[in-house]
Amino acid sequence: MSLDHINIGQDFVAVAGVFSDHAFLEYLYQQASIDYVEQNQVYKTTNYVPKEKRQEEARRINTVKSANWGLARINQHDRGDLNQYDYDTMGGSGIDVYVLDTGVYAEHLDFGGRASHSANMIKHEDNTDMGGHGTHVSGKIIGLEYGVAKGAQVKSVKILNKVGDGSTSGLLKGIEHVIQNATPGKSVVNLSLSGPRSRLLDEALDSLVLRYNIPVFVSAGNAGTDACFFSPSSNPNVFAVGATDINDVVPKFSDVGECVAIYAPGAGIVSSYIGGVDSSKSMDGTSMASPHVAGIAANLMSKNNYATAHQVYEAIRSLATRDKIEFDSSKSSSPNNNLLAFNQV
């Protein structure tokens, strides 16, 4: 029997394995040293699939014209010119963003050498991003053209396979890797995925956020329902992000509800992609919304010191654009104070 031991800090130890004998499972349930037993569940990317030049070393403000609308929208409180994006050339400098996803195409030109492979939890795939999702997410965080924090670094932790599927145990091992390697106060985590509620995942994320003070940004989910039904978006210690479109309307696919901390652009989002060193693709989903906010966090953390992850969350909330989002009738009761992410330059 092959077992994986996972240690999240000093107080959390998980053992993952294949146990087909029901009698043995009953034995595990009865052990005083075991708090609980949970099935190894499947987590998926949250991209929605419908039917149909390097910056200067000195800090200054640059302008990108013909930028993707999402970057432009988080650059302004009142929706105006969505083809222009102002940014701090050193925004995110010194901050590592751990992207737990399908991997990253680190050679893509938009990364400017600031993306690297940190760990791979998918046994039958190499470090390369074979699905594209992780590269798209990473590009939206740090890309020279597509990214929010153009001075930050992406550390790729591959926990999802080429079709965007992963497991509880793989996700826990990814979190374990972050804890062992990340620098508190200089690190951010992005999780653009969703799956069943999990006590295991909740406790691991609680440790990452509360004990190690690393802020975690997650996608709200694409089921078009209450984000509190799913993990990791239901966890109060992470920062769940819902999606908006170019008209500041929440798309029908985006999850909503009290577990959603903020909204960000998540429809028709262009970013880096696999297939070539200058490839790009437009994608929809709360997977695309979360990295906008992870990038904002990296920018803030490169300029300010925060004692806790929750202080980072509060800073993002305090900057947010208020009362501009429109919900359809089925989502009008979303009690998030109508917050749209804003990137202060």
Secondary structure, DSSP 8 states (H G I E B T S, - for coil): ---EEEEETTTEEEEE-----HHHHHHHHT-TT--------EEEE--B--------SS--EEEEET--HHHHHTT-SS---TTEEEEETTTTTT-EEEEEES---TT-GGGTT-EEEEEE--TTS-SS-SSSHHHHHHHHHH-TTT-S-TT-EEEEEE-S-TTSEEEHHHHHHHHHHHHHH--TTSEEEEE-EEEE--HHHHHHHHIIIIIT---EEEE--SSSSBGGGEETTT-TTSEEEEEE-TTSB--TTS-BSTTEEEEEE-SSEEEE-SSSTT-EEEEBSHHHHHHHHHHHHHHHHHHS--SSHHHHHHHHHHHSEES--B--GGGTT--S--EE-----
